[in-house]
Amino acid sequence: MMKLSSRLLRTICLAALLGAAPTIGSFAQEAPAPAAAPAAVAPETVVATVGGEPITEADLSFAAEDLAQDLAQMPAEERRAFLLRVLIDMKVMAGAAKEAGMDQTELFAQRLKYLEERALRRAYFADAIAGQVTEEAIRAEYDAFVAQFQPAEEVHARHILVETKEEADAIKAELDAGGDFAAIAQEKSIDPGSGANGGDLGFFAKGMMVPEFETAAFALANPGDVSAPVQSQFGFHIIKLEEKRQSAPPAFEQVAPQIQQQVLMRVFNEKVEELMSGVTIDVTDPELKAAMDAQDAAAAPAEGEAAQQ
């Protein structure tokens, strides 16, 4: 008996299911909405016939699941027509294959079994796994995150970056004489990211900047304070403190998509672990078994690190 797939490897399986799964709630990843029928239209509604054979809204939805990546590359107003053309081609070619007896071959029987099991897997995922990832579950996860959130000091600062200490000293003297920090930053800072914005770096917490810069920025006590020139690997900085505050947890709407993915991944792993429990799996191909063992071994350290976070 062997472990068929690690949690890390299951992420790939989950991504495949997400790419072809039906809707799993208001925070789910979905196939492009315009490709599917409006909610008020019944799945059995016939949209076309091919040689007397109906094509329904349900068929369009199934095709949208399979072709989600293709649909994402085209304008929304073209998607349903594209799906219908695919289904018409499918009906015509399927009929020709039956006339040629292709549906009677052993290979077709094997393919049919695979497609049946794939469809059942998708259905199980949508009902037993994705169905548990409700807005209530996501909000509960968010509430737990907020309850454990530890505020940290953040500073809002500006800086002027130059190449030499001589330039930095001259700018500091200009600032001490009443020079406008933002205007000087726009004119003289070599930082392409903040210079054009008056040196504004926004809010940042400890650990986000290089150590020399961070130490100087957090050492400033009052809004309006300006540091002496500070050297880092990028050059010489002059830093102005705009504001200090304690960090707050992000709003629910801001992090809901990430939390939804976390909850979905957890439910997916738990359900797969449950289903795998007690199932004997025998990989008879020695090369495949070795390859899978190697994948599990490589994934194990990453899983251990993730569990400690």
Secondary structure, DSSP 8 states (H G I E B T S, - for coil): ------HHHHHHHHHHHHHH-----TTS--S-GGGS--TTS-TT-EEEEETTEEEEHHHHHHHHHHTHHHHHTS-HHHHHHHHHHHHHHHHHHHHHHHHTTGGGSHHHHHHHHHHHHHHHHHHHIIIIIGGG--HHHHHHHHHHHHHH----EEEEEEEEEESSHHHHHHHHHHHHTT--HHHHHHHH---TTTGGGTTEEEEEETTSS-HHHHHHHHH--STT-B---EEETTEEEEEEEEEEEE-----HHHHHHHHHHHHHHHHHHHHHHHHHTT-------HHHHHHHHHHHHHHHHHHHHHHH-
